[in-house]
Amino acid sequence: MVQNIKADIKFGKNAERIVKPILEEIFGELQEGETFDNFDFYNDNYYVEHKQRNVEFGRYNGLFFDTVKYNKYLQLKKNNPDLRFFIVWSCRNGRYIWEFSEVEEEFNRFTQTRNRGRGVVDTHMINVFNNYIKPFNEFSLEN
């Protein structure tokens, strides 16, 4: 299946526009990253990635994202250990959040083969297991 990159970007940007004010209730005012940045939002204390998923949370054993985002987290965290990093998934049955961690029991790595409009490529992924992902409406920065 060939994915339409322009349609994917439009879909993602629309989802980011909707979720930004909700994220700001927890993280404070957020700046928006550029289209191909590893994190959609950031400020002096937090980096937040948002993923819109057309699946119900719990259908699979976890939710995933590109490893390049995890690698960027490791790089930025090394430069500034006080920064915190999050990913928020908007699923059909709610929003869910995970704080990036180096505890490998929380996730596994896999390779996904897909066609993103430039031919078939292998993409390295991180799958965060459901039991480490929290419902967004139950999350606070003090947890």
C-alpha positions in Angstrom: 0.0 0.0 0.0 1.4 3.4 -1.0 0.7 6.2 1.5 0.0 9.7 0.3 2.6 11.8 2.2 0.8 15.1 1.6 -2.5 13.7 3.0 -0.6 12.2 6.0 1.0 15.6 6.7 -2.4 17.4 6.4 -4.0 14.8 8.7 -1.3 15.1 11.3 -1.3 18.9 11.3 -5.0 19.0 11.7 -4.8 16.6 14.7 -2.0 18.7 16.2 -4.1 21.9 15.9 -6.9 20.2 17.8 -4.7 18.7 20.6 -2.4 21.6 21.2 -4.7 23.5 23.6 -5.4 20.3 25.5 -1.6 19.6 25.9 -1.0 23.2 27.0 -3.3 22.6 30.0 -0.7 20.3 31.4 2.6 21.4 29.8 2.1 25.2 29.6 2.5 27.2 26.5 4.1 25.1 23.7 5.9 26.1 20.5 5.2 24.1 17.4 8.0 22.2 15.7 8.6 22.2 12.0 6.8 19.7 9.8 9.5 17.0 9.9 10.9 17.7 13.4 11.0 14.7 15.8 8.7 16.4 18.3 5.6 18.3 17.5 5.6 20.6 20.5 8.2 21.9 23.0 9.0 24.6 25.5 11.9 25.1 28.0 10.9 22.0 30.0 9.1 19.6 27.8 9.1 18.0 24.4 5.8 16.4 23.3 5.1 14.2 20.2 1.5 13.6 19.2 0.3 10.7 17.2 -3.3 10.3 15.9 -4.2 6.6 15.6 -7.3 5.1 14.0 -7.4 2.2 16.5 -8.8 1.6 19.9 -6.2 1.5 22.7 -5.8 -2.0 24.0 -6.5 -3.7 20.6 -2.7 -4.5 20.4 -0.1 -5.0 23.0 1.2 -1.5 22.6 1.4 1.7 20.6 4.4 2.6 18.5 6.4 5.4 17.0 9.6 5.9 14.9 12.9 5.1 16.6 14.4 8.3 15.2 12.2 10.2 17.8 13.6 8.0 20.6 17.2 8.6 19.4 16.5 12.4 19.4 15.2 12.1 22.9 18.5 10.4 24.0 20.5 13.1 22.3 18.5 16.0 23.8 18.4 14.4 27.3 22.1 13.9 27.3 22.6 17.7 26.5 20.0 18.7 29.1 19.1 16.0 31.7 16.3 18.2 33.2 14.2 18.1 30.1 11.2 15.7 30.0 9.8 14.0 26.9 6.3 12.6 26.2 4.4 11.0 23.5 0.6 11.4 23.4 -1.5 9.1 21.2 -5.1 10.1 20.3 -6.9 6.8 19.7 -10.5 6.2 18.9 -11.3 5.6 22.6 -9.3 8.4 24.2 -5.9 9.9 24.6 -2.9 8.1 26.1 0.5 9.2 27.3 3.9 7.8 27.9 6.9 9.6 29.3 10.1 8.6 27.5 12.2 6.2 29.4 15.4 4.3 29.1 13.9 1.3 30.9 13.9 -1.3 28.2 11.2 -3.4 29.8 8.7 -0.7 28.9 9.1 -1.2 25.1 10.5 -3.3 22.3 12.1 -2.5 19.0 11.0 -3.8 15.6 11.3 -3.0 11.9 8.3 -2.1 9.9 8.3 -2.3 6.1 6.1 0.2 4.3 5.8 2.4 1.2 5.6 6.1 2.1 5.5 7.2 -1.5 9.2 6.9 -2.1 9.4 3.2 -2.5 9.4 0.4 0.0 11.6 1.1 3.0 12.3 -0.4 6.4 11.5 1.9 9.3 12.8 1.1 12.8 10.1 1.5 15.4 9.6 1.5 19.2 6.5 -0.3 20.6 5.6 0.9 24.0 3.7 -1.8 26.0 0.2 -0.8 27.1 0.8 -1.4 30.8 3.3 1.5 30.7 1.0 3.9 28.9 -1.4 6.0 31.0 -4.8 7.5 30.1 -4.2 11.1 29.4 -7.1 12.3 31.6 -5.5 10.6 34.6 -2.0 12.0 34.0 -0.3 14.8 35.9 3.3 16.0 35.8 3.7 15.0 39.5 3.0 11.3 38.8 
